[in-house]
């Protein structure tokens, strides 16, 4: 499994994260082609190799034209949803921006869709955030890790006036995921971790150094000079895991329905499974005013989140779909064909470390034989399990 570890020895900014990926092998032309799938103009990427404190690395600047429209979270979300980005990159970018907007909404006491991003800063944040998500996709990175984060100290100028470092948004983002922090070096006054970088790492990264075989290292350098190296590095490599510890990152999509019929729920589950959901289910619950309702949920791979959420919105009365990333450890499995007195049945076997530890006959095979023979379904199940040695 390919992983990246962001070693944030002097903090992080969105452009530094992206620069480190470029220095580690991400192709600039491929990045620019991907970013062109978003309907945002009036900017240019300036990528250069520089030296700081004797270390060579990449520096990235997003040059933005002054005349940019104001954009709130609702408008940025619409831009991302309508883009032609790869599904996984788009889903990651949406999740990062939603996390940032949610933090800003709590701090400023406004509805989340009204969270306003500064005209120039919005373009910066879009390019940096989508660029990192797209870069991870292009580099075939499956999991992101990050070190503990130095935050800096002092004050920083914002459109709301001077604010303490770390800014309220940055601190709220870190608190939400209990991110580890370390004291800033005394000779590094100023903001070391930006809200954009905090949102990217809070949403995408697990904090801690992973066991891995390092294959590439990229340095992303900031534009401000400090008494020590102002940068971070991306370690990219392979993470080998024992077979019985293999896991994958998935998304759990959910919505609550108090105005849906059983037929609609059953059909929605059918559509979700046909479209690639790994599982789908409905759970009874009680909503406001004591209304009986159901929560419709499904398990999705990252690249099918957009498709499955659209199915839920089209096939049910729900006005929104929530999702959160989950980690699943799945046992290996295989299938064997077993002969019974009434015909052949496929049996799916569960494997751990190569050993068979359980299994189940395929329902459709057993049901078909039961209908043809008149033998109880349970008897055919038992015969199939015996034939598979279970």
N, C-alpha and C positions, 0 to 999 in steps of 0.2 A: 504494500500500500504506500503510495507516494504521499509524503507529508512535507509541510514547511514549518520551520520554527523561527519566529521573529524574535531575535535577540535584541531587545530594546534597551541597550545599556545606557542610552542618554535620552530616553523618551521616544516619542513617535508622532509623526504627522502623516496625513493621508498621502501627500506627495512623496514622503520618505519611504513609506511602505511600498508604493508603486515603483519608485526608483530602485529599491532593492530587488524587486522581482525582475525589472529590466536588466539589472546588473547580473542577475543569476541566470539569464538566458531567455527571458520573455522578449519576443521580437517586437520592436517598435511599430513596424508596418502592420503587423497583425493586430496589435492593440488599437492603432488608429482606425483600421477597418472596422473593428468591433464597436468602437465608440461612435463611429459614423451612423450606426443603426439607431441612435437616439436623436430625436429632432431638437438638438441644441446646437446653436452655432455661436459665432462671435468669440471663438477662443482658438488658441494654438498651443501645441505642446513643444516645449524647448527642452531637449534632452542632451546632456553633455557629460563627459567624463572629467572629473575634477580631482584635485588632491587637497586634503586637509589634514594637518598634523602628520604628514608623511604617509597617509593612507589614501589610496586611489579608490574612487567609487563613482556612482552615478548620481547626478542631481537632475531633478525634474521640476520645471516650472510650468504652470498653466497661465499663459498670457491671455487675459480676458479683456475684451473691448468694454469701454466704460458704459456704453449704451446697452443695458440688458434689462429685460422685463423683470418686474418683481415676481417672485414665485413662492407660493406657500406649499405645505406638504401635499395638499390635494392635487395641486398642479404638477408637482414633481412625480407623485404616484401615477398620474395619468400619462406623463411622458414615458415612464418606465414600462407601464403595462402595455402601452401601444407600440413599444419599440420592438425591433426584430432581434434582440439579443438572444443568445442561447437560453433555454428555459432555466437551467440551474443558475447561471450568472444573474439572470433577471430576478429570480427568487431571492438570491442572496442579497442583491442590492436593495430590493424592496424591504427585506427584513431589517437591514442595517438602517435605512432611512426611517423606517417606522419606529425603530428603537430610539433613534435620535429625536424624532419629532415627539414621541411620547414623553421623553425626559424634558424637553423644552416646554411642552404643554403643561406639565406639572409645575415647573419652576415659575412660569409666567402666568399661570392661572387662566389659560385660554383653551378652547376646544382644539383637539389635535389637528383637525383639518385647517385651522387658521394659523398654525405655527408658521411664522414668516422667516424665510431665509434671505439674507441680504442679497441684493441684486447680483453683485460680483461673487460673493461668497457662495451663493447657490450653485453657480456654474463650477466653481472650484470644487465644491463638495460632490457634485454629480460626477465630474470627471475622475476625481480621486477614488470615490467609492465604487463607481461602476468599473473603473480601470482595475482596481484591486480584484474585484469579483471576477471580471473577465480574465485577468491575468492568471488567477488560480485555475480557472477552467482551461485556458490555453496550455498551461503547464501540467495539466492532468493531476493537480493536487487534490487528494481526497480528504485530508484533515489538516487543520491549522492549529498550531500551538504558539504560545507567546510566553515570554519571561515576565517576571515581576516588573512593575512600571514605576520609574521615577517621574514625579509630577512637576517639579520646579517649585518656585516660590515667588513672592512679590505680587505685582499687579499687572493686568493686561488691559489694553484699551479695546472696548467693544462698542457696538452701536447703542448699547444701553448705558454707556459710560464706563469708567474704570471698574474692573471686577477682580476679586482676589484669585490667585492661582493656587490650586486648580480652579477653573471656572465652575460655577454651579452645575452646568450641564455635564462637564467631564466627570465631576465627582459623583453625580447622580447615576451616570452610566456605569461607573465602576462599582458603586454600592449595589446596584441591581444584580450583579453577577458575583459579588464578593471577590473582586479581582485583587490579587496581591500587589501591594505597592511598597516602594522602598524610598527612604529619604533622599531628597535631591542633594547632590554634592554642593558644598558651600560656595564653590566658585562657579556655579551654574544658576544664577538668578534669572528668572523669567519663566515663561510657559514652555515646558518640555513635552507635554502631552496635549494635543488639540482635541476638541470634541469630536471631529470627524474620525480621527484615529481611534479614540476611545470607543466610539460606536462600532467601528469595523471590528476591533478586537473583542469587544464585549459580545457581539453577535456571533462571530465566526470562530473564535479561538477557545481552546482549552488552555488554562494557565498551568505551565510546568514544562520542563525540558523532557522530551520523549526519548526513549531508546530508538536509535535509528542509525543507518549507514549514510553518512553525509556524502553527497555527490557533487553539489555545487554550493557556493557561497556568494551572495551578492550584497554589496554595501549601498545603502541609500543615504545620501548626505543632505543635511538641511542647508538652507541658504544663510542662516544666521551663524556668526562665528562666536564660539565660546572659548574659555580657557582650555577646554578639553574637546576631543572629537565629538562633533554634533552629528550623530548618525545612528543608524541601526543596521543590523545585518539579517539576511534571510538565509537560513540553512535549509537546503532542499535535498531530500533523499528518500530512501526506502525504509519502511518500518516493517520488520518481520515479526509476526505474531504466531505463537503456537496455534495449531489448528483448532483446538478447543477454546481458544480465547478470541477467535476472529469476530469482528463486529462491524456493523455498518451504521452510517448516519441516515436517519429517515425523518420524515415529517408526519406529524399527526394533525389532520385537518378536522375541524369541528364546527358545528353550528347547532343552535337550540331552536326547536320548532314546536310551537303550541297551536299551530293552525294548519296542520298537514294530516292527510288521511294515511291509513296503513298502506293503501295501494301505492300512494306517491312515495312513501318511504321505501317500500320493497323495490319499486322500479328504480329509484335513485341508487340503492345499493347494487342492484344488478348492473346499472350503467357504470358505476364506479369500478366494479370488479372487471368488467369487460374492457375498460379503458386503461387498466394496468395497476389499479390499487392492490396492494399486497393483502389487505384485509379491509372489510367494511362492516359496520355494525350500528345498531340503534339501541340506546339505553334510556329507559323511562326515568323521568325526573319531574319535579314540581317547580314551576316558575312563579313569577310575581302574581299576587292576588290568588294564590292557590291553584293556578291553572295546571292541569296535567299536561305533560309535554314529553318530547323525546329529544335526546341529543344524537344527531347523526354524525358519525365519525368514520374516518378511513386512514389507513396507513399508506404513505406515498414515498417513493424515491424522490430525491430532490428535483430531478429533471421532469417529473410529472405533476408538480404542485400546481402550476398554472392551469393545466388541462383539467385536473380533478376538481379544483376550486370552481372553475367555470361550469362544470357539470352540476355541482351542488347548487350554484346560483341559478342555473337554467331550469333544473328539474324540481326545485323546492321553492317555497315562498320566502326563504331566507334572504335577508338583505346584506348579509356579510358572512365571511368564512374566516375563522381564526386558525392559525397553525403554530406549532412549536416544534423545534427539532428534538428528536429523541434518538437514543442509541440502542440498537438491537443486537443482541448476540444470538445468532441463528445456528442451530445444529446442521451439520451436513446431512444430506439425504440421498437415497437412490430409490429405484423402483424395480421390482422383480415381478415376473409373471408366474402365478401359482395356479396349478390345476386342481380343481375341486370335482366332486362327483357330478356337478351340474354344469361345469364349464370353467373357463379361465378367468381369473381375477387378478388385476394389478394390485400389488401391495406396496405402499410407500413406506420405506424403512428409515428410521432416525439413526444417525451415526454420530458417535463422539469418539475422537481420537482413532477413527477407523473401525471401532467396534459397534455392532448393532445393539442398540439399547431400547428399541421400541419400534412400533410401526402401526399402520392402519390400512385396511383394505379400501380401495376406491369405492365410494358409495354407488356411483352410477353402474359400475360393473355388477356389484352385488344385487342392486335393485332390479336390474334387467334380468338376471338369472332367477331371482325370486318370483318375478312376474311370470316368466316362462314356465317355471317348474311347479309353482304353488308352494314351494318350501319356504318356511319363515325366514325373513331377512337375517335375523340373529343367528340362525343355524349356518347360513352361508358365510357370514362374518367369521364365525368360530372356525369353520373349515379352512377358510383362507388364511387365518392367522396360524393354524396348525401347519398348513402347507409351507408357510414362510418361516417356520421354526420359532414362532413367537408365542 
